[in-house]
Amino acid sequence: MDRKPQGKSLLIITLAVLGITARAYCYSAEVVNISGDKYFPAVKEALEKAEKSINLVMFTIETPLEGKNSKVSQLIEALIAAKNRGVDVEVILDQNVDFVHRGHPSDWEVEIKSTRAFKRLKDAGIKVHYDEPTRYTHAKTVIIDKKIAILGSTNWSESAFDNSIETDVLVNSTGLADEILRYLKTIKIDESAEKNFEVIGPTTRIRWDFLQNPALAPQMVKMSAMRDFDVYLYLLWKHSGTVPFSYEDMAKYLGIYEGWTTTDYRRQIIRALRNLEQRYKLIKFQPRWGKEATVELLGTAPLKDPEIALAGTVPIPNDYFNFGWNKELSLRAKFCYFINLAYTDISDTLLFWSESLPMITKQFGGIDRSVIIGGMEELRRKKLIEVKYDELKGKPYDDKAPKSYKLLKLYDPKELELKLKAIEDKYGRQVYAKARGYAEIVFEENNPQIVEDIILKTNQYGAEKIKKAFDIVAQKNTDNPKKSYGYVVGIIENK
């Protein structure tokens, strides 16, 4: 064939790019150019025709939030369909450490990409993994039935499919496919990566509309209507459709059972139910004399603004209810916690999400910026989120990137209280109070390990040195990355 020499030449170069440099192998193969707009239909067809196995290694899979018929979604569904018809499907995705901006190992933070694709594939029962984060898996490779190799520069993203200049080939060669597959098998898998998806656990779903619509949750926050907010969340957690519910159980959940008469707590609950029915149009409420009431949950009206409206639901961890966080947080902190849940759920990267304050306030019903600032700080102090700030390093303040937020796993507040009490009992009330006061400066007063470490460092370095270090850090702005316990320790140990 006239094209064989050309195909073989291309394959030698491809193997070198892949890193197989010990020696170059030539294979007799059929090579098809699938660059540009030829890539998507060629890959989709190859996946649909797979009979025994599919091995996919992809640097990035960007799944659009909207549009189940997007090209990326179609390829993911083709993988799932292949798995369902008995094909052995395995996927390896890349996660990264930012070596350029965080060169020292102590500063490394892992960015987990392609999370929507990971969750979709995992839920479908496909073997899907992340590589170990300290090495880039930059390959964009599909091996089908151990005889077809699809190689090139194209990530699975709408941008790569429709807007970028990409070059790719489809090679039908058992020898090449086998060689590349053996090389890809050397990729180290991070078995712990999946734990990052376990932050939420079992959930109750709440509609995006409830959080976004200015007449619903944002209005409750503006009116300080925490009882209405909590009652509605309880109903979502415990009930669906039209069902009777227990006033007593709801009173216990709200923290208004002990010390309250039946008449008093029923009056509080009925008032909230009336508001949910008449003001917010979220339920139908039917009180029954001498019996438990009947409540029907209604849907919420979708927003009309396509710029901010998002369909679907947001997952609320059931531990939010089980651990009684409704009684631990202010209303603004609850609202901000749900904002974190919402953005984390739609983000295609872990562990942090980021958005500007003006966009957050616009996205969630025009809520006042003070609600977001104060609510996020409370969540940070409660150790429910981690906040990361951009470092200016000589650039203008206006060029500073928005804050990044990381959702942390819910814990039982009662267990935290016991841990802190154990430290107080061990070292004495005065010593404990002093250490916790210092910890509060760096937002760590609810971190037992740091509170105790401050006590131990005070014994090691002396009270004066500890005070000077915290006095320095206390002068820094809240959004200064150096307002942290790590920076305090650096001052103590280097002076």
C-alpha positions as CSV (number, residue, x, y, z in Angstrom):
1,M,0.0,0.0,0.0
2,D,1.3,3.5,-0.9
3,R,0.3,4.9,2.6
4,K,2.1,2.3,4.6
5,P,5.5,4.1,4.8
6,Q,3.7,7.3,5.8
7,G,1.7,5.5,8.5
8,K,4.7,3.8,9.9
9,S,6.6,7.0,10.1
10,L,3.8,8.6,12.0
11,L,3.7,5.7,14.4
12,I,7.4,6.0,15.3
13,I,6.9,9.6,16.1
14,T,3.8,8.8,18.2
15,L,5.6,6.2,20.3
16,A,8.4,8.7,21.0
17,V,5.9,11.3,22.1
18,L,4.3,8.7,24.4
19,G,7.6,8.2,26.1
20,I,8.5,4.7,24.6
21,T,12.0,5.7,23.9
22,A,14.0,2.5,24.5
23,R,13.6,1.6,20.9
24,A,11.2,2.4,18.1
25,Y,8.7,-0.2,16.9
26,C,7.2,-0.2,13.4
27,Y,3.8,-1.8,12.8
28,S,1.9,-2.5,9.7
29,A,-1.3,-0.6,10.3
30,E,-4.3,1.2,8.8
31,V,-4.1,4.8,9.8
32,V,-7.1,7.2,9.5
33,N,-6.8,10.9,10.1
34,I,-9.6,12.0,12.5
35,S,-8.4,15.5,13.2
36,G,-10.7,18.4,13.8
37,D,-14.4,17.8,13.3
38,K,-13.7,14.2,12.3
39,Y,-12.7,13.2,15.8
40,F,-16.1,13.1,17.6
41,P,-18.0,11.0,15.1
42,A,-15.1,8.6,14.7
43,V,-14.6,8.1,18.4
44,K,-18.4,7.7,19.0
45,E,-18.6,5.1,16.3
46,A,-15.6,3.2,17.6
47,L,-17.1,3.1,21.1
48,E,-20.4,1.9,19.9
49,K,-18.7,-0.9,17.9
50,A,-16.5,-2.1,20.8
51,E,-17.0,-5.8,21.6
52,K,-14.6,-6.7,24.4
53,S,-12.8,-3.9,26.0
54,I,-12.3,-0.1,26.1
55,N,-9.4,1.6,27.9
56,L,-9.6,5.3,28.1
57,V,-6.9,7.6,29.5
58,M,-7.9,11.3,29.3
59,F,-6.2,14.4,30.6
60,T,-9.5,16.3,30.9
61,I,-13.2,15.4,30.4
62,E,-15.3,18.6,30.8
63,T,-19.0,17.6,31.1
64,P,-21.3,20.6,30.5
65,L,-23.8,21.4,33.3
66,E,-26.6,21.7,30.8
67,G,-27.3,19.7,27.7
68,K,-27.5,15.9,28.0
69,N,-27.0,15.8,24.2
70,S,-23.6,17.5,24.2
71,K,-20.9,15.7,22.4
72,V,-19.0,15.0,25.7
73,S,-22.2,13.6,27.3
74,Q,-22.8,11.4,24.2
75,L,-19.3,9.9,24.5
76,I,-19.8,9.2,28.2
77,E,-23.1,7.6,27.5
78,A,-21.5,5.5,24.8
79,L,-19.0,4.2,27.4
80,I,-21.9,3.4,29.8
81,A,-23.8,1.7,27.0
82,A,-20.7,-0.4,26.2
83,K,-20.4,-1.4,29.8
84,N,-24.1,-2.4,29.9
85,R,-23.7,-4.7,26.9
86,G,-20.8,-6.5,28.5
87,V,-17.7,-4.6,27.3
88,D,-14.9,-4.3,29.9
89,V,-14.5,-0.5,30.3
90,E,-11.8,1.2,32.3
91,V,-11.0,4.9,32.6
92,I,-8.0,6.7,34.0
93,L,-8.3,10.5,34.6
94,D,-5.6,13.1,35.5
95,Q,-5.4,15.1,38.7
96,N,-2.7,17.7,39.2
97,V,-0.5,19.5,41.7
98,D,0.3,23.1,40.8
99,F,4.1,22.7,40.7
100,V,4.6,26.1,39.1
101,H,3.0,28.3,41.7
102,R,3.4,25.9,44.6
103,G,6.9,24.5,44.2
104,H,7.5,23.4,47.8
105,P,6.0,20.0,48.7
106,S,4.5,21.5,51.8
107,D,2.4,23.9,49.7
108,W,1.1,21.3,47.2
109,E,-2.6,21.2,46.8
110,V,-4.2,18.6,44.5
111,E,-6.7,19.7,41.9
112,I,-9.1,16.9,41.0
113,K,-10.6,17.6,37.5
114,S,-13.3,16.0,35.5
115,T,-15.4,15.3,38.6
116,R,-18.8,15.3,36.9
117,A,-17.5,12.6,34.4
118,F,-16.0,10.6,37.3
119,K,-19.2,10.6,39.2
120,R,-21.3,9.7,36.2
121,L,-19.1,6.8,35.2
122,K,-18.7,5.6,38.8
123,D,-22.5,5.6,39.3
124,A,-22.8,3.5,36.1
125,G,-20.5,0.9,37.6
126,I,-17.5,1.6,35.4
127,K,-14.0,1.2,36.7
128,V,-12.8,4.8,36.8
129,H,-9.6,6.0,38.6
130,Y,-7.4,9.0,39.1
131,D,-3.7,8.9,38.6
132,E,-1.3,9.8,41.4
133,P,-1.2,13.6,41.5
134,T,2.5,14.3,41.3
135,R,2.8,13.3,37.7
136,Y,0.9,14.6,34.7
137,T,-1.1,12.0,32.8
138,H,-1.3,14.1,29.6
139,A,-2.4,11.3,27.3
140,K,-5.6,11.5,25.3
141,T,-5.9,7.9,24.3
142,V,-8.6,5.3,23.6
143,I,-7.7,1.6,23.1
144,I,-10.6,-0.5,21.8
145,D,-10.6,-4.3,21.8
146,K,-6.8,-4.2,22.1
147,K,-6.5,-3.5,18.4
148,I,-7.7,0.1,17.7
149,A,-5.7,3.0,19.1
150,I,-7.0,6.5,19.0
151,L,-4.2,9.0,19.7
152,G,-3.8,12.7,19.5
153,S,-4.2,16.1,21.2
154,T,-8.0,16.2,21.8
155,N,-9.4,16.4,25.3
156,W,-13.0,15.5,25.8
157,S,-14.5,19.0,25.9
158,E,-16.9,21.0,23.8
159,S,-14.1,23.5,23.2
160,A,-11.7,20.9,21.9
161,F,-14.4,19.4,19.7
162,D,-15.7,22.6,18.2
163,N,-13.2,25.5,18.6
164,S,-9.7,24.2,18.9
165,I,-7.1,23.1,16.3
166,E,-6.5,19.4,17.3
167,T,-4.8,16.6,15.5
168,D,-5.7,12.9,16.0
169,V,-5.4,9.5,14.3
170,L,-7.3,6.3,14.5
171,V,-4.9,3.3,14.1
172,N,-6.0,-0.2,13.5
173,S,-3.0,-2.2,14.7
174,T,-3.0,-5.0,17.3
175,G,0.8,-4.6,17.9
176,L,0.6,-0.9,18.5
177,A,-2.5,-1.1,20.6
178,D,-0.9,-3.8,22.8
179,E,2.3,-1.7,23.1
180,I,0.6,1.4,24.1
181,L,-1.8,-0.4,26.5
182,R,1.1,-2.0,28.3
183,Y,2.7,1.5,28.7
184,L,-0.6,3.0,30.0
185,K,-0.8,0.2,32.6
186,T,2.3,1.7,34.2
187,I,0.3,4.7,35.3
188,K,0.1,4.8,39.1
189,I,-3.4,5.0,40.5
190,D,-4.3,7.1,43.5
191,E,-6.6,4.8,45.4
192,S,-7.3,7.5,48.0
193,A,-8.7,10.0,45.5
194,E,-12.2,8.6,45.7
195,K,-12.4,9.6,49.4
196,N,-12.7,13.2,48.3
197,F,-16.1,12.4,46.9
198,E,-17.3,11.1,50.3
199,V,-17.6,14.6,51.9
200,I,-21.4,14.7,51.5
201,G,-22.6,11.1,52.0
202,P,-26.4,10.2,51.9
203,T,-28.4,13.3,50.9
204,T,-31.8,15.0,50.8
205,R,-32.3,17.0,47.6
206,I,-33.4,20.6,47.5
207,R,-34.2,22.5,44.3
208,W,-31.9,25.2,43.0
209,D,-34.9,27.4,42.6
210,F,-35.5,27.5,46.3
211,L,-32.0,28.9,46.9
212,Q,-32.0,31.3,43.8
213,N,-35.5,32.7,43.7
214,P,-35.5,36.1,45.5
215,A,-39.0,35.3,46.9
216,L,-37.9,32.1,48.6
217,A,-34.8,31.4,50.6
218,P,-33.2,34.8,50.0
219,Q,-36.4,36.4,51.2
220,M,-36.4,34.2,54.4
221,V,-32.8,35.3,55.1
222,K,-33.6,39.0,54.6
223,M,-36.6,38.7,56.9
224,S,-34.6,36.6,59.5
225,A,-37.3,34.0,59.0
226,M,-35.2,31.1,60.4
227,R,-38.2,29.1,61.7
228,D,-39.8,29.1,58.2
229,F,-36.4,28.0,56.7
230,D,-35.9,25.2,59.2
231,V,-39.4,23.9,59.0
232,Y,-39.3,23.7,55.2
233,L,-35.9,21.9,55.3
234,Y,-37.3,19.4,57.9
235,L,-40.3,18.7,55.6
236,L,-38.0,18.0,52.7
237,W,-35.9,15.7,54.8
238,K,-38.8,13.7,56.4
239,H,-41.6,13.9,54.0
240,S,-42.6,13.6,50.3
241,G,-46.0,13.9,48.7
242,T,-49.0,14.4,51.0
243,V,-48.4,13.0,54.5
244,P,-49.3,13.7,58.1
245,F,-46.4,14.8,60.3
246,S,-45.7,14.9,64.0
247,Y,-45.7,18.2,65.8
248,E,-43.7,16.7,68.6
249,D,-41.0,15.3,66.3
250,M,-40.7,18.7,64.5
251,A,-40.5,20.5,67.9
252,K,-37.6,18.3,69.0
253,Y,-35.8,18.9,65.7
254,L,-36.3,22.7,66.0
255,G,-35.1,22.6,69.7
256,I,-38.4,24.0,71.0
257,Y,-39.7,20.8,72.8
258,E,-37.9,20.8,76.2
259,G,-39.4,23.5,78.4
260,W,-42.2,24.4,76.0
261,T,-45.9,23.6,76.3
262,T,-47.6,21.6,73.6
263,T,-49.7,24.7,72.8
264,D,-46.6,27.0,72.5
265,Y,-44.6,24.8,70.2
266,R,-47.6,23.9,68.1
267,R,-48.3,27.7,67.7
268,Q,-44.7,28.3,66.5
269,I,-44.8,25.4,64.0
270,I,-48.3,26.3,62.7
271,R,-47.2,29.9,62.1
272,A,-44.2,28.7,60.0
273,L,-46.4,26.3,58.1
274,R,-48.9,29.1,57.3
275,N,-46.0,31.2,56.0
276,L,-44.7,28.4,53.8
277,E,-48.2,28.0,52.4
278,Q,-49.4,31.6,52.0
279,R,-46.2,33.6,51.6
280,Y,-43.9,31.3,49.8
281,K,-46.4,28.9,48.1
282,L,-44.1,25.9,49.0
283,I,-46.7,23.7,50.7
284,K,-50.4,23.0,51.2
285,F,-51.2,22.8,54.9
286,Q,-54.3,21.2,56.3
287,P,-54.6,21.3,60.1
288,R,-56.9,18.7,61.7
289,W,-58.5,19.3,65.0
290,G,-57.1,16.9,67.6
291,K,-54.9,15.2,65.0
292,E,-51.6,15.7,63.3
293,A,-51.7,18.1,60.4
294,T,-51.3,17.0,56.7
295,V,-48.7,18.7,54.5
296,E,-48.2,18.5,50.8
297,L,-44.9,19.7,49.3
298,L,-45.2,21.7,46.2
299,G,-42.7,22.4,43.4
300,T,-41.1,25.8,43.0
301,A,-41.5,28.0,39.9
302,P,-38.4,28.1,37.7
303,L,-36.5,31.4,37.3
304,K,-36.7,33.1,33.9
305,D,-33.2,34.6,33.8
306,P,-31.0,32.2,31.9
307,E,-27.9,33.9,33.1
308,I,-28.3,32.7,36.7
309,A,-31.0,30.0,36.6
310,L,-29.8,26.5,37.1
311,A,-32.1,23.5,36.8
312,G,-32.1,20.4,39.1
313,T,-31.4,20.0,42.7
314,V,-28.7,20.5,45.3
315,P,-27.7,17.6,47.7
316,I,-28.0,18.3,51.4
317,P,-26.1,15.8,53.6
318,N,-28.5,13.9,55.9
319,D,-25.9,14.5,58.6
320,Y,-26.9,18.1,58.5
321,F,-30.2,17.0,60.1
322,N,-28.9,14.0,62.1
323,F,-26.2,16.1,63.8
324,G,-28.6,19.0,64.5
325,W,-26.7,21.7,62.6
326,N,-29.9,23.6,62.2
327,K,-29.5,24.4,65.9
328,E,-25.8,25.2,65.6
329,L,-25.7,27.8,62.8
330,S,-27.2,31.2,62.2
331,L,-29.5,31.6,59.3
332,R,-26.9,33.4,57.2
333,A,-24.4,30.5,57.8
334,K,-27.0,27.9,56.9
335,F,-27.7,29.8,53.6
336,C,-24.0,30.0,52.9
337,Y,-23.6,26.3,53.7
338,F,-26.2,25.5,51.0
339,I,-24.4,27.8,48.6
340,N,-21.2,25.8,49.2
341,L,-23.1,22.6,48.6
342,A,-24.6,24.0,45.4
343,Y,-21.3,25.2,43.9
344,T,-19.5,22.1,45.0
345,D,-22.1,19.9,43.3
346,I,-21.8,21.7,39.9
347,S,-18.1,22.3,40.0
348,D,-16.0,20.1,37.7
349,T,-13.0,20.3,39.9
350,L,-12.2,19.4,43.5
351,L,-11.3,20.3,46.1
352,F,-12.0,24.0,45.9
353,W,-14.6,26.1,44.1
354,S,-14.3,29.8,43.4
355,E,-16.7,32.6,42.4
356,S,-16.7,36.4,42.8
357,L,-18.8,37.9,45.6
358,P,-20.9,40.0,43.1
359,M,-21.7,36.8,41.2
360,I,-22.6,34.9,44.3
361,T,-25.0,37.6,45.5
362,K,-26.6,37.8,42.0
363,Q,-26.8,34.0,41.7
364,F,-28.6,33.7,45.0
365,G,-31.5,36.1,44.9
366,G,-29.6,39.4,45.2
367,I,-28.7,38.6,48.8
368,D,-26.8,41.2,50.6
369,R,-23.0,40.8,50.5
370,S,-22.8,41.1,54.3
371,V,-24.8,37.8,54.5
372,I,-22.2,36.0,52.4
373,I,-19.2,37.5,54.1
374,G,-20.5,36.9,57.6
375,G,-22.0,33.4,56.8
376,M,-18.8,32.2,55.2
377,E,-16.7,33.4,58.1
378,E,-19.0,31.5,60.5
379,L,-18.7,28.4,58.5
380,R,-14.9,28.7,58.4
381,R,-14.8,29.1,62.2
382,K,-17.0,26.1,62.6
383,K,-14.6,24.1,60.4
384,L,-17.3,23.4,57.8
385,I,-15.4,25.1,55.0
386,E,-11.8,25.9,54.2
387,V,-11.1,29.3,52.6
388,K,-8.1,30.0,50.4
389,Y,-7.1,33.6,49.5
390,D,-5.1,34.8,46.5
391,E,-1.7,36.3,47.3
392,L,-1.1,39.7,45.8
393,K,2.7,39.5,45.5
394,G,3.1,42.9,44.0
395,K,0.0,42.9,41.7
396,P,-2.8,45.5,42.1
397,Y,-5.5,44.7,44.6
398,D,-8.1,44.8,41.8
399,D,-6.3,41.9,40.1
400,K,-6.7,39.7,43.2
401,A,-8.6,36.4,42.4
402,P,-11.8,35.6,44.2
403,K,-11.7,33.5,47.3
404,S,-11.7,29.7,46.9
405,Y,-13.8,27.5,49.2
406,K,-13.5,23.9,50.1
407,L,-16.5,22.1,51.6
408,L,-15.5,19.9,54.6
409,K,-17.2,16.9,56.0
410,L,-19.8,17.5,58.6
411,Y,-19.0,16.3,62.1
412,D,-21.0,15.8,65.3
413,P,-20.9,19.1,67.3
414,K,-21.3,17.1,70.5
415,E,-18.2,15.1,69.8
416,L,-16.2,18.4,69.2
417,E,-17.6,19.7,72.5
418,L,-16.3,16.6,74.3
419,K,-12.8,16.9,72.7
420,L,-12.5,20.6,73.7
421,K,-13.8,19.8,77.2
422,A,-11.1,17.1,77.5
423,I,-8.4,19.7,76.7
424,E,-9.8,22.1,79.3
425,D,-9.9,19.4,81.9
426,K,-6.3,18.3,81.1
427,Y,-4.6,21.7,81.2
428,G,-7.0,23.8,83.3
429,R,-9.6,26.4,82.4
430,Q,-7.3,29.4,82.3
431,V,-4.7,27.8,80.1
432,Y,-7.4,26.4,77.8
433,A,-9.2,29.8,77.5
434,K,-6.0,31.6,76.6
435,A,-5.1,29.0,73.9
436,R,-8.5,29.0,72.4
437,G,-8.5,32.8,72.3
438,Y,-5.3,32.7,70.3
439,A,-6.8,30.0,68.0
440,E,-9.7,32.3,67.4
441,I,-7.4,34.9,65.8
442,V,-6.6,32.4,63.0
443,F,-10.1,30.9,62.8
444,E,-9.1,27.7,64.5
445,E,-10.9,27.9,67.9
446,N,-12.9,24.8,66.9
447,N,-9.9,22.7,66.0
448,P,-8.9,20.7,69.1
449,Q,-5.5,19.7,67.7
450,I,-4.5,23.4,67.2
451,V,-5.8,24.5,70.5
452,E,-3.7,21.9,72.3
453,D,-0.7,22.6,70.1
454,I,-0.8,26.2,71.2
455,I,-0.7,25.1,74.8
456,L,2.3,22.8,74.1
457,K,4.1,25.5,72.1
458,T,3.5,28.0,75.0
459,N,5.2,25.5,77.3
460,Q,8.1,25.0,74.8
461,Y,8.8,28.6,73.7
462,G,7.3,30.7,76.5
463,A,4.2,32.8,76.8
464,E,5.8,36.0,75.6
465,K,7.0,34.5,72.3
466,I,3.6,33.0,71.6
467,K,1.9,36.4,72.3
468,K,4.2,38.3,70.0
469,A,3.6,35.9,67.2
470,F,-0.2,36.0,67.5
471,D,0.0,39.8,67.9
472,I,1.7,40.0,64.5
473,V,-0.8,37.8,62.8
474,A,-3.8,39.6,64.4
475,Q,-2.9,42.8,62.6
476,K,-3.3,41.2,59.2
477,N,-6.5,41.5,57.2
478,T,-9.0,38.6,57.2
479,D,-8.3,37.9,53.5
480,N,-4.5,37.8,54.0
481,P,-3.3,34.2,53.4
482,K,-0.7,34.8,56.2
483,K,-3.5,35.0,58.8
484,S,-3.1,31.3,59.5
485,Y,-1.8,29.1,62.2
486,G,0.9,27.8,59.9
487,Y,2.3,31.3,59.6
488,V,2.2,31.8,63.4
489,V,4.2,28.6,63.8
490,G,6.7,29.9,61.3
491,I,7.2,33.1,63.3
492,I,7.6,31.2,66.5
493,E,10.1,28.7,65.2
494,N,12.2,31.1,63.2
495,K,12.7,33.9,65.8
